[in-house]
Amino acid sequence: MTDDRYPIPPYPEQQQEPPGYTAQMQPTPDHGEQSYRGNGRLEGKVALVTGGDSGIGKAVAIAFAREGADVAIAYLNEDDDAEDTAKWVGEAGRKAVLIPGDLTTETHCNEVIQRTVRELGRIDILVNNAAFQRTYADIGDISVEEWDRTFRTNIYAPFFLSKAATPYMRSGSAIINTTSIQSRQPSPQLLAYASTKGAISNFTAGLAEMVAERGIRVNAVAPGPIWTPLIPSTMPSEKAAKFGENTLIGRAGQPAELAGAYVLLASDLGSYMTGAVVPVTGGEIMI
């Protein structure tokens, strides 16, 4: 199944150091810069998006801004990418707050929430999207430090941030976690990453029950293979070149193709949805 807007593999072989940078990617990902049109679905809201400098997080930040939300963007250290996201938020007429730092520590996660509330006045939407992965052929090659970093980035940080954010959230607020097709179809070479994504799906369901009486909805989006800086910075170049070719659609998804799912879950369009996982997988079945 082809789409003239998006290239299909193979892509040029390429390799970056983690966490990767958008400007060095071939082809350049589509974050909806030119295509996403807002409809006021998040007018007056405040959102925090982690990993908002690039990839899915960047597309979500742009879409949320065009839907009327001010956006805090948490990221590690990719300043140029983050500034570009902030530029697009500003061009949508909304305020952007950039918050660099390491989300693996509870202290920084608490500061991220405090800055969001302090500088934007409230928090209505929390998108736990930042992630880390690396590929390994053998479990013996995965160090304890690597395993710990993956879990602290992918599941500890959403716990820290949700714990800090919920006291500020009013009825009607939303938490959206990013899980993955890997939560149901784990690739052995992504053992640590896939394990965290299974945990995120379970965390989503349990937290949804815990905060339902407070009117806070908790859902997750499960992407399939999406073309983000995480791919050329964590996969062997020969695998990155063919990334996504085995899906029914025959290519990797673009970050812009995820944005609508996050808008659905953040807005009143998803007012009867909580504890759900929405798959956006290019046809890969979530069994």
C-alpha positions in Angstrom: 0.0 0.0 0.0 1.7 3.2 -1.1 1.2 6.8 -0.2 2.8 9.4 -2.5 3.4 11.7 0.5 5.8 9.4 2.2 8.8 7.4 1.0 9.0 3.7 1.4 12.2 1.7 2.3 15.0 1.3 1.7 16.2 4.5 3.2 19.9 5.6 3.0 22.0 3.8 5.5 22.7 6.1 8.4 23.9 6.0 12.0 23.8 8.6 14.8 24.7 8.7 18.5 21.8 8.5 20.9 19.4 10.3 21.4 19.7 11.3 17.7 18.9 14.5 15.8 16.1 15.3 13.3 18.3 17.4 10.9 20.6 14.4 10.3 17.9 12.0 9.2 17.2 10.9 5.6 14.4 11.2 4.8 13.4 14.0 7.1 10.4 13.0 9.3 7.0 14.7 8.8 5.7 16.2 12.1 2.7 17.9 10.5 4.5 21.2 10.1 2.7 21.8 6.8 -0.2 19.5 7.0 -1.9 19.6 10.5 -4.9 21.9 10.8 -6.4 22.6 14.2 -10.0 22.9 15.1 -9.9 24.4 18.6 -10.3 21.1 20.4 -7.8 22.1 23.1 -8.6 25.8 23.4 -7.2 27.2 26.6 -5.6 24.0 27.8 -2.0 23.5 29.0 -0.1 20.4 28.0 3.3 18.9 29.0 4.9 16.7 26.3 8.0 14.7 27.2 10.4 14.0 24.3 8.8 17.0 22.6 11.9 18.0 20.8 11.5 15.4 18.0 9.6 12.5 16.6 6.2 11.7 18.0 6.5 14.3 20.8 7.2 17.1 18.3 4.2 16.1 16.2 2.0 16.1 19.3 3.3 19.5 20.5 2.6 21.0 17.1 -0.9 19.5 16.9 -1.8 20.5 20.4 -0.7 24.1 19.8 -2.8 24.3 16.6 -5.7 22.9 18.6 -5.3 25.8 21.1 -3.1 24.6 23.9 0.0 26.1 25.4 2.8 23.5 25.5 5.7 22.7 27.9 8.3 20.6 26.1 10.5 18.4 28.2 13.6 16.9 26.5 17.1 15.7 27.3 19.6 17.9 25.6 18.7 18.3 21.9 18.4 22.1 22.1 18.2 22.8 18.3 15.4 20.3 17.8 13.6 21.6 20.9 13.9 25.2 19.7 12.4 24.2 16.4 9.4 22.7 18.1 9.0 25.8 20.2 9.1 27.9 17.0 6.1 25.9 15.5 4.2 26.2 18.8 4.8 30.0 18.8 3.7 30.3 15.1 0.4 28.7 16.1 -0.1 31.6 18.5 0.5 29.6 21.7 3.2 29.7 24.4 6.0 27.2 24.5 8.2 26.4 27.6 11.4 24.4 27.0 12.5 22.3 29.9 15.8 20.4 29.3 17.1 17.7 31.6 17.2 14.1 32.6 13.8 12.6 33.3 15.3 9.5 35.0 15.4 11.3 38.3 12.4 12.1 40.4 13.8 15.5 41.4 13.9 16.7 37.8 10.5 15.2 37.0 9.1 17.2 40.0 10.8 20.3 38.7 9.3 19.8 35.2 5.8 19.7 36.7 6.5 22.7 38.9 7.8 24.8 36.0 4.9 23.9 33.8 2.4 25.1 36.4 4.5 28.1 37.3 5.0 29.3 33.8 1.8 28.2 32.1 -0.6 28.5 35.1 -1.9 24.9 35.2 -1.6 21.4 33.7 -4.5 19.7 31.9 -2.7 17.2 29.7 0.4 15.1 30.4 1.9 13.2 27.5 4.5 10.6 28.8 6.3 10.1 25.5 10.1 10.2 26.1 11.8 6.9 25.5 15.2 5.1 25.3 16.1 1.9 23.4 19.1 0.0 22.2 19.3 -3.3 20.3 21.2 -6.4 21.6 21.5 -9.8 20.1 22.2 -11.6 23.4 20.9 -11.0 27.0 24.5 -11.3 28.2 25.4 -8.1 26.3 22.8 -6.0 28.3 24.5 -4.4 31.3 22.6 -3.6 34.5 23.3 0.1 33.8 21.6 -0.2 30.4 18.6 -2.1 31.7 18.2 0.5 34.5 18.5 3.5 32.2 15.8 2.0 29.9 13.4 1.4 32.8 14.1 4.7 34.4 13.5 6.6 31.2 10.5 4.6 29.9 8.5 3.7 33.0 10.0 5.4 36.1 9.6 8.9 34.5 5.9 8.4 33.6 5.4 7.3 37.2 7.3 10.3 38.6 5.6 12.8 36.4 2.1 11.4 36.9 2.6 11.3 40.6 3.7 15.0 40.6 1.0 16.2 38.0 -2.2 14.6 39.3 -2.5 16.9 42.4 -2.8 19.9 39.9 -5.1 18.2 37.5 -8.8 19.1 37.4 -11.7 16.9 36.3 -11.5 16.5 32.6 -7.7 16.3 32.5 -5.9 13.6 30.6 -2.7 11.5 30.9 -1.6 9.9 27.7 1.3 7.4 27.7 3.2 6.1 24.7 3.4 2.3 24.7 4.3 0.3 21.6 3.4 -2.7 19.4 6.4 -4.1 21.3 4.2 -4.4 24.4 2.4 -7.3 22.7 4.9 -8.4 20.0 8.3 -8.1 21.6 11.4 -8.3 19.4 14.1 -10.2 21.2 16.7 -7.7 20.3 14.7 -5.0 22.0 14.3 -7.0 25.3 14.7 -4.1 27.7 12.6 -1.6 25.6 9.8 -4.1 25.0 9.6 -5.0 28.7 9.1 -1.3 29.6 6.4 -0.9 27.0 4.5 -3.9 28.5 4.8 -2.2 31.8 3.5 1.1 30.4 0.4 -0.6 29.1 -0.3 -2.2 32.5 0.5 1.2 34.3 -2.0 2.9 32.0 -4.8 0.5 33.0 -4.1 0.6 36.7 -3.7 4.4 36.9 -6.9 4.8 35.0 -8.8 3.0 37.7 -6.9 4.9 40.5 -7.8 8.4 39.3 -11.2 7.8 37.6 -13.1 9.2 40.6 -11.2 12.5 40.2 -12.3 12.8 36.6 -8.8 12.2 35.1 -8.7 10.0 32.1 -5.6 7.8 31.4 -5.0 6.2 28.0 -2.1 5.1 25.8 -1.1 5.2 22.2 0.7 2.1 20.8 2.8 3.1 17.8 4.2 0.6 15.4 7.4 1.4 13.5 7.7 5.2 13.4 10.5 7.1 11.7 12.1 9.1 14.5 15.7 9.9 15.6 15.5 6.9 17.9 15.8 4.6 14.9 19.1 5.7 13.3 20.6 6.4 16.7 19.8 3.0 18.2 19.5 0.5 15.4 22.2 -1.0 13.1 22.3 1.1 9.9 21.3 -1.9 7.7 18.1 -2.5 9.8 17.2 1.2 9.9 17.4 1.3 6.1 14.6 -1.2 5.9 12.6 0.0 8.9 8.9 -0.5 8.6 8.9 -2.4 5.3 7.2 -5.5 6.9 4.0 -3.7 7.9 0.8 -4.1 5.8 1.3 -0.5 4.6 4.9 -1.3 3.6 6.7 1.6 5.3 7.5 3.2 8.6 4.9 5.7 9.9 5.6 9.4 10.1 5.2 11.2 13.5 2.4 13.3 12.0 0.4 10.2 11.5 0.3 9.7 15.3 -0.9 13.2 16.2 -4.6 12.6 15.7 -4.6 9.8 18.2 -3.2 12.0 20.9 -5.6 14.8 20.1 -8.5 12.3 20.4 -7.4 11.2 23.8 -6.6 14.7 25.1 -9.8 16.3 23.9 -13.5 15.9 24.5 -13.6 13.7 21.5 -12.2 11.0 23.8 -14.4 11.9 26.8 -15.7 8.3 27.2 -12.2 6.7 26.9 -10.0 5.7 29.8 -7.8 2.7 30.4 -7.6 2.2 26.6 -4.6 1.5 24.3 -5.0 2.9 20.8 -2.9 1.1 18.2 -1.4 3.1 15.3 0.8 0.3 13.8 0.6 0.4 10.1 -1.5 -2.8 10.1 0.5 -4.8 12.7 -2.0 -6.6 14.8 -2.0 -6.0 18.6 -2.9 -9.5 19.8 
